[in-house]
Each structure stands twice: as structure tokens, then as C-alpha cells.
Amino acid sequence: MQLKNDGDIVRAIGYVVIMASYLEDVIVECVEYLICLNEICEDTAKKVRNGQASSQIKFIKQQIKLLNCHETITHNRIKTLEYISSLLEQRNIAVHGRIYATRNQGDIQKLSRGNKVDKINSDNFYSLANKLRTSISPFRSFLFLIKRDEMIRTRNINA
């Protein structure tokens, strides 16, 4: 179900935070599965578990390359991970930017990095929240495919 834009910037940012947290939950699930699957040493596993989502996505990309999947499937999975990583970066900007209402420009967001100022409205944030929300299901499918590929690979080795 698509989140509907009601014009409220603050509520929209709240949805961004909530949807990103659900997405990060699926990322953690994938990380845990790959740590067990590939028998990652405890020191490395601890670093990955305590890392930011971007570091966890890098870990997932590395692990996927190690799995002997079809090249096209691997490429598509990595593209998906790069897209999700960019959404999470947009989330960081949305959450960490300061919002001001100005007379001349309307609502603006000042970003910490580079002193950048952007004109904003609730569309920006509802759009991002919806993209984050719709990325949860494909990521779950992505995790399913990793598990399925591993089951097939294991079956072929044991046959």
C-alpha cells in the first residue's frame, strides 16, 4: 500500500525513518545468514554486525560474489544492493538535514555536508519512504534466492 502524501514534511520524514528501519532489519537478517553460511570468523562477524548498513551491504556484495551463482543473477543482485545503498544514503540526508521555513523560499533543508541548501516539500520524503518500503519485499526475495541457490549448490555437491 502506497503511503499517501498529506503535505506534512515531518510525518513524511517519520515514515522515511520507519521504512528504512524495516529495510535495515532485512539487511541484518541477510548478513546473519551469510555469516553462518560462509562460516565467517567471529572477529569479522562482530565488525560486520556492529557496522553501518552501508558496510553491511558491502559485506553482502562481497559474499554474493563468493557464492558461485550465475553471472547475470549476481550482477542483478549487486545492482539491487547498490540501489538500496543509495536509498539509505538519501535517508541519511533526509534525517540529518535541518529543516527551516523561510519567507522567500518556502521550506528548505540545510545539509551538514557542504553547507548545501535544498528547497523541499513533503513529496520528496513521501517518495523516498515509498521507495524504501517497496525495497523491503525485493530484498526478502533476494534473501530467498541466496538460500535457494545455496540449497541447490549443496544438493549438487552431495549428488
Secondary structure as UniProt FT lines:
FT   HELIX           9..37
FT   TURN            38..39
FT   HELIX           42..50
FT   HELIX           53..66
FT   HELIX           71..96
FT   STRAND          98..102
FT   TURN            103..105
FT   STRAND          106..110
FT   HELIX           113..115
FT   STRAND          117..119
FT   HELIX           122..158
//
